[in-house]
Amino acid sequence: MCRPAARGRLDFRFAPTDAMPFFWKPYTSDVTAFIDAMKAKKPTLEDEQRRGRSLLWDRRIDLSAEKDNDESRVPQQPYVYQTRQR
């Protein structure tokens, strides 16, 4: 709270009653509230997300195929749009 002080200046000191307690009201954003409501409506949501992730990302890497890909790589020109000089 800002109070007028002497000579037209503003006094920005707060009285103890003006201060709001730090944990007065717990804040939850709209996004957090939406996600919490969605999880409450569908409790299996996280498991479904994990299964979907495992379809695309949680796979074993074939090291021999990776090695073949690395060996067959052709080096790129410094400037790709320039035609090659013969």
Secondary structure, DSSP 8 states (H G I E B T S, - for coil): --EE-GGG-EE----TTT---TTSS----HHHHHHHHHHHH-TTHHHHHHHHHHHHT-----HHHHHHHHHT-----SSTTS----
